[in-house]
């Protein structure tokens, strides 16, 4: 990915290069120690997912006692017109 003259790398790749976990980088971001550059495409995807998951019951998001198929169905509708 490229934006202007700076090269963007995925969080996983940055974590690999720095020998830390992706969660560690997210934690550093929460502390304000790193400020990631994000592409508009990624931001658009994240916003779409936030809107799709808004109002989804917490137990569905946490996956308690639900199979992967049930979680997808509950999160994105069953495909038969129900949401």
C-alpha positions as a Markdown table, in Angstrom:
| # | Residue | x | y | z |
|---|---|---|---|---|
| 1 | Unk | 0.0 | 0.0 | 0.0 |
| 2 | Unk | 1.2 | 3.5 | -0.7 |
| 3 | Unk | -0.1 | 6.9 | 0.3 |
| 4 | Unk | 1.8 | 9.8 | -1.0 |
| 5 | Unk | 5.6 | 9.3 | -0.5 |
| 6 | Unk | 5.2 | 7.1 | 2.7 |
| 7 | Unk | 4.7 | 3.4 | 2.6 |
| 8 | Unk | 1.9 | 2.0 | 4.7 |
| 9 | Unk | 2.2 | -1.5 | 6.2 |
| 10 | Unk | -0.4 | -3.7 | 7.8 |
| 11 | Unk | -0.4 | -3.9 | 11.6 |
| 12 | Unk | 0.6 | -7.5 | 11.5 |
| 13 | Unk | 3.6 | -6.7 | 9.3 |
| 14 | Unk | 4.7 | -3.8 | 11.5 |
| 15 | Unk | 4.4 | -6.0 | 14.6 |
| 16 | Unk | 6.5 | -8.7 | 12.9 |
| 17 | Unk | 9.2 | -6.2 | 11.9 |
| 18 | Unk | 9.2 | -4.8 | 15.5 |
| 19 | Unk | 9.1 | -8.3 | 17.2 |
| 20 | Unk | 5.9 | -7.4 | 19.1 |
| 21 | Unk | 2.3 | -8.6 | 18.8 |
| 22 | Unk | -0.4 | -6.7 | 16.9 |
| 23 | Unk | -2.2 | -6.3 | 20.3 |
| 24 | Unk | 0.9 | -4.6 | 21.7 |
| 25 | Unk | 0.8 | -2.1 | 18.9 |
| 26 | Unk | -2.9 | -1.4 | 19.5 |
| 27 | Unk | -2.1 | -0.9 | 23.2 |
| 28 | Unk | 0.6 | 1.6 | 22.3 |
| 29 | Unk | -1.9 | 3.3 | 20.1 |
| 30 | Unk | -4.4 | 3.5 | 23.0 |
| 31 | Unk | -1.6 | 5.1 | 25.2 |
| 32 | Unk | -0.8 | 7.6 | 22.4 |
| 33 | Unk | 2.7 | 6.3 | 22.0 |
| 34 | Unk | 2.1 | 5.5 | 18.3 |
| 35 | Unk | -0.2 | 7.2 | 15.8 |
| 36 | Unk | -1.0 | 5.0 | 12.9 |
| 37 | Unk | -1.6 | 6.2 | 9.4 |
| 38 | Unk | -4.7 | 4.6 | 8.0 |
| 39 | Unk | -5.9 | 4.3 | 4.4 |
| 40 | Unk | -9.3 | 5.6 | 3.6 |
| 41 | Unk | -10.2 | 2.2 | 2.2 |
| 42 | Unk | -9.5 | 0.6 | 5.5 |
| 43 | Unk | -11.4 | 3.3 | 7.4 |
| 44 | Unk | -14.4 | 2.8 | 5.1 |
| 45 | Unk | -14.3 | -1.0 | 5.7 |
| 46 | Unk | -14.1 | -0.5 | 9.5 |
| 47 | Unk | -17.0 | 2.0 | 9.5 |
| 48 | Unk | -19.1 | -0.4 | 7.5 |
| 49 | Unk | -18.4 | -3.2 | 10.0 |
| 50 | Unk | -19.2 | -0.9 | 12.9 |
| 51 | Unk | -22.5 | 0.0 | 11.4 |
| 52 | Unk | -23.3 | -3.7 | 10.6 |
| 53 | Unk | -22.5 | -4.8 | 14.2 |
| 54 | Unk | -24.3 | -1.9 | 15.9 |
| 55 | Unk | -27.1 | -3.3 | 18.0 |
| 56 | Unk | -25.8 | -6.8 | 17.8 |
| 57 | Unk | -26.2 | -8.5 | 21.3 |
| 58 | Unk | -23.0 | -8.7 | 23.2 |
| 59 | Unk | -23.3 | -12.5 | 23.6 |
| 60 | Unk | -23.3 | -12.8 | 19.8 |
| 61 | Unk | -20.2 | -10.7 | 19.4 |
| 62 | Unk | -18.4 | -12.6 | 22.2 |
| 63 | Unk | -19.4 | -15.9 | 20.6 |
| 64 | Unk | -20.8 | -17.5 | 23.7 |
| 65 | Unk | -22.1 | -21.0 | 22.9 |
| 66 | Unk | -22.5 | -20.2 | 19.2 |
| 67 | Unk | -20.8 | -21.8 | 16.3 |
| 68 | Unk | -19.1 | -19.7 | 13.6 |
| 69 | Unk | -22.1 | -20.2 | 11.3 |
| 70 | Unk | -24.5 | -19.0 | 14.0 |
| 71 | Unk | -22.3 | -16.0 | 14.8 |
| 72 | Unk | -22.2 | -15.0 | 11.1 |
| 73 | Unk | -26.0 | -15.5 | 10.8 |
| 74 | Unk | -26.7 | -13.5 | 13.9 |
| 75 | Unk | -24.3 | -10.7 | 13.0 |
| 76 | Unk | -25.3 | -10.2 | 9.4 |
| 77 | Unk | -28.8 | -11.6 | 9.1 |
| 78 | Unk | -29.7 | -15.1 | 8.0 |
| 79 | Unk | -29.9 | -14.3 | 4.3 |
| 80 | Unk | -33.7 | -14.8 | 4.2 |
| 81 | Unk | -34.6 | -11.2 | 4.5 |
| 82 | Unk | -34.2 | -11.1 | 8.3 |
| 83 | Unk | -31.6 | -8.9 | 9.9 |
